[in-house]
Amino acid sequence: MTIATASAANAVLRVAPAAPAEAAAYFRASLVFHADVSDVAAALAADGDPGFVVLDSRSTASWDQGHVPGAVHLPTALIPEQAERLLDKSVPVVAYCWGPGCNGATRAALALAELGFQVKEMLGGFEYWAREGLAYETWEGEGRRTADPLTAPVDAEDCGC
């Protein structure tokens, strides 16, 4: 069956896949803008400076519920007035918000980029940080949930991605 025949039969191929070079450019560009929760966690856990700072763009109440250890707390609405005081423009920023159903990190990343910061968005946000069983901090102290087997490997260090 050719792609033309298959495309008439199903919605997946109704719009043909991009040419390999075009697809490679798209996926390379995606990695320029996004970081994975597991990759951020691994870089933070390694010895030495990870080369970036993590920024939590949520409200204070949300921050208090739980946040990535070592993250800078800067709600999106305060970025224009406080970012240059709290962050170094020579250090890339990885912004996050609640999770995939929230575009707060996207708005924060846009605000930072417009101020001249290098920025990536952490895919999955705090939701996937917690769901992957990674340690987090709350106003009461440290926390950690059991890894959700739908989001993280149960018996392995990483997923092999």
Salt bridges, closest charged atoms under 4 A:
ASP56 OD2 - ARG58 NH2 2.67
GLU84 OE2 - LYS89 NZ 3.34
GLU121 OE1 - HIS34 NE2 3.88
GLU127 OE2 - ARG131 NH1 3.13
GLU137 OE1 - HIS67 NE2 3.20
ASP148 OD2 - ARG131 NH2 2.54
